[in-house]
Amino acid sequence: MKIISDRLILKEITWEDLGFIHELHSIPEIDEYNTLGIPKNVDETKEVIRPDIEDQKSDKRKKYCWIVSTIKTNENIGLAGMSLSADRFNYGELYYKIIPEQWGNGYATEVTKALIKFGFKTLKLHRIIAGVQTENTRSRRVLEKAGMTREGRHKKILPIRGEWKDNYHYAIVEDEYVENL
Ligand SMILES: CC(C)(COP(=O)(O)OP(=O)(O)OC[C@H]1O[C@@H](n2cnc3c(N)ncnc32)[C@H](O)[C@@H]1OP(=O)(O)O)[C@@H](O)C(=O)NCCC(=O)NCCS
């Protein structure tokens, strides 16, 4: 399942991407607002991505994870994903990570818009959600630029480096979706 936007191509991950994903997850700025923590070794990263790769064989897909690369230079610049709810709720939860050297180029916003389009147009979802640590201002801005609305705050729900952090809950529902926002 490949997704193409103006400047980016999103390809589903394979085991060949393990090295890039491990390096990405090992960058402190990438982990700053994340509950995963810096992986101790590559085997830990392997276990993180195993469910995503195994799900690719399922005929009832529930998890998607893509490597994000630039069309122009074919450089890997990040990772994005979407997990689906039980069928009766029909929603998906998205996430994204972009290497720090490429921050501020609008790539995360482009990825988020592409995932929202994929969710509503291809998967026919009813609702798409995302969670963001309340201090992650860059990511909040990305979700807002992509047309998502802040619906609420979950207090002290994220375990991050020994502290409980708050999480903002964002969403967009199908009748709010505007293509080419
Ligand atoms: C969050 C993240 C994906 C943003 O990637 P990006 O490609 O730089 O995002 P974009 O360029 O599309 O948009 C960033 C926006 O944040 C704004 N911004 C940058 N620094 C900021 C700051 N300190 N405070 C507030 N806004 C900031 C930018 O100006 C831009 O908004 P604008 O277009 O209105 O000017 C990237 O920082 C990242 O990978 N972080 C680590 C992983 C992560 O936190 N993922 C999200 C989990 S919810």
The ligand as a Tripos MOL2 file, in Angstrom:
@<TRIPOS>MOLECULE
LIG
   48    50     1     0     0
SMALL
NO_CHARGES

@<TRIPOS>ATOM
      1 C1          6.5160   16.9900   15.0370 C.3       1 LIG1
      2 C2          7.3230   16.8160   13.7610 C.3       1 LIG1
      3 C3          6.8460   15.5770   13.0290 C.3       1 LIG1
      4 C4          7.1170   18.0580   12.8740 C.3       1 LIG1
      5 O1          7.7290   17.8190   11.6140 O.3       1 LIG1
      6 P1          7.9300   18.9800   10.5320 P.3       1 LIG1
      7 O2          8.1560   18.3060    9.2230 O.co2     1 LIG1
      8 O3          8.9320   19.9430   11.0130 O.co2     1 LIG1
      9 O4          6.4910   19.6750   10.5440 O.3       1 LIG1
     10 P2          5.9720   20.8240    9.5310 P.3       1 LIG1
     11 O5          7.1470   21.4740    8.8890 O.co2     1 LIG1
     12 O6          4.9360   20.2090    8.6610 O.co2     1 LIG1
     13 O7          5.2440   21.8310   10.5230 O.3       1 LIG1
     14 C5          5.8680   22.2640   11.7040 C.3       1 LIG1
     15 C6          5.1430   23.4950   12.2210 C.3       1 LIG1
     16 O8          5.5720   23.7150   13.5660 O.3       1 LIG1
     17 C7          6.0160   25.0660   13.6700 C.3       1 LIG1
     18 N1          7.0440   25.1220   14.7100 N.ar      1 LIG1
     19 C8          8.3370   24.8310   14.6230 C.ar      1 LIG1
     20 N2          8.9310   24.9870   15.8250 N.ar      1 LIG1
     21 C9          7.9700   25.3590   16.6790 C.ar      1 LIG1
     22 C10         7.9410   25.6680   18.0530 C.ar      1 LIG1
     23 N3          9.0310   25.5850   18.8110 N.pl3     1 LIG1
     24 N4          6.7590   26.0270   18.5990 N.ar      1 LIG1
     25 C11         5.6410   26.0940   17.8540 C.ar      1 LIG1
     26 N5          5.5910   25.7890   16.5380 N.ar      1 LIG1
     27 C12         6.7520   25.4300   15.9640 C.ar      1 LIG1
     28 C13         6.5720   25.3870   12.3020 C.3       1 LIG1
     29 O9          6.7110   26.7830   12.1320 O.3       1 LIG1
     30 C14         5.4830   24.7560   11.4400 C.3       1 LIG1
     31 O10         4.2980   25.5300   11.3990 O.3       1 LIG1
     32 P3          4.0340   26.6440   10.2460 P.3       1 LIG1
     33 O11         3.9810   25.9110    8.9420 O.co2     1 LIG1
     34 O12         2.7290   27.2640   10.6340 O.co2     1 LIG1
     35 O13         5.1750   27.6190   10.2830 O.co2     1 LIG1
     36 C15         8.8360   16.6670   14.0480 C.3       1 LIG1
     37 O14         9.2090   17.7240   14.8780 O.3       1 LIG1
     38 C16         9.1690   15.3330   14.7080 C.2       1 LIG1
     39 O15         9.3890   14.3340   14.0300 O.2       1 LIG1
     40 N6          9.2210   15.3150   16.0490 N.am      1 LIG1
     41 C17         9.5620   14.1020   16.7810 C.3       1 LIG1
     42 C18         8.4950   13.0390   16.6780 C.3       1 LIG1
     43 C19         7.1460   13.5510   17.1140 C.2       1 LIG1
     44 O16         7.0310   14.3150   18.0530 O.2       1 LIG1
     45 N7          6.1240   13.0870   16.4000 N.am      1 LIG1
     46 C20         4.7610   13.4700   16.6760 C.3       1 LIG1
     47 C21         4.1710   12.6160   17.7230 C.3       1 LIG1
     48 S1          2.5210   13.1710   18.0570 S.3       1 LIG1
@<TRIPOS>BOND
     1     1     2 1
     2     2     3 1
     3     2     4 1
     4     2    36 1
     5     4     5 1
     6     5     6 1
     7     6     7 2
     8     6     8 1
     9     6     9 1
    10     9    10 1
    11    10    11 2
    12    10    12 1
    13    10    13 1
    14    13    14 1
    15    14    15 1
    16    15    16 1
    17    15    30 1
    18    16    17 1
    19    17    18 1
    20    17    28 1
    21    18    19 ar
    22    18    27 ar
    23    19    20 ar
    24    20    21 ar
    25    21    22 ar
    26    21    27 ar
    27    22    23 1
    28    22    24 ar
    29    24    25 ar
    30    25    26 ar
    31    26    27 ar
    32    28    29 1
    33    28    30 1
    34    30    31 1
    35    31    32 1
    36    32    33 2
    37    32    34 1
    38    32    35 1
    39    36    37 1
    40    36    38 1
    41    38    39 2
    42    38    40 1
    43    40    41 1
    44    41    42 1
    45    42    43 1
    46    43    44 2
    47    43    45 1
    48    45    46 1
    49    46    47 1
    50    47    48 1
@<TRIPOS>SUBSTRUCTURE
     1 LIG1         1 GROUP 0 **** ****
